Amino acid sequence: MKIVHVQSVLPQEDVVALKVKTGETSIKEAISKAVYHYLKCHTQV
């Protein structure tokens, strides 16, 4: 698996809400958890 660095700009309130919803304390882990969840749930056919 190749690892790629990704950067994005998000409003602070969205980042705070994402951290709360995922239960993570770091932005990096919250975004990672959300992306993997999205890919798992929305790519199943």
C-alpha positions in Angstrom: 0.0 0.0 0.0 1.3 3.4 -0.9 0.8 6.2 1.6 -0.1 9.7 0.3 -0.1 12.9 2.3 -3.4 14.8 1.9 -4.1 18.4 3.0 -7.4 20.2 3.2 -9.0 23.4 4.5 -12.0 23.0 6.7 -14.0 25.4 8.9 -13.0 25.0 12.6 -16.5 24.2 13.7 -16.6 21.3 11.2 -13.3 19.9 12.5 -14.6 20.2 16.1 -17.8 18.4 15.2 -15.8 15.7 13.4 -13.6 15.1 16.4 -16.7 14.8 18.6 -18.5 12.5 16.2 -15.5 10.2 15.7 -14.5 10.2 19.4 -10.9 11.2 18.4 -8.8 13.9 20.1 -6.6 14.7 17.1 -7.7 16.2 13.8 -5.5 13.8 11.9 -7.1 10.7 13.5 -10.7 12.1 13.2 -10.3 12.8 9.5 -8.7 9.4 8.9 -11.5 7.6 10.7 -14.1 9.5 8.8 -12.6 8.8 5.4 -12.2 5.1 6.1 -15.8 4.9 7.4 -17.1 6.7 4.3 -15.1 4.4 1.9 -16.4 1.3 3.8 -20.0 2.4 3.8 -20.3 4.1 0.5 -18.4 1.8 -1.8 -20.2 -1.4 -1.2 -22.3 -2.5 -4.1 
